[in-house]
Amino acid sequence: MRCDICGAVEESDVHVLFLCPLAMEVWNGSDFEEDLWRGGGSSALDMVGKAATVLSADRLAEFVAVMWECWNSKN
């Protein structure tokens, strides 16, 4: 599947939530450290797991809320 936003050949969950230009714009506007959301991962679950190791429960909830907004913006 191609991303209908940017035309990327592989539209994965990581692409939609973190790598698509639309998602990157959302993350750039957040106050999360760039290395947290640009650090890569093989799945969105991997990215949440990484975030869970460094964020408090409240901040992790905010991180997941930003992911949800990226998903909603795309879909």
Summary of the structure (lengths in Angstrom):
residues: 75
radius of gyration: 11.7
end to end distance: 14.0
largest distance: 35.2
contacts: 196
relative contact order: 0.18
helix: 65%
strand: 0%
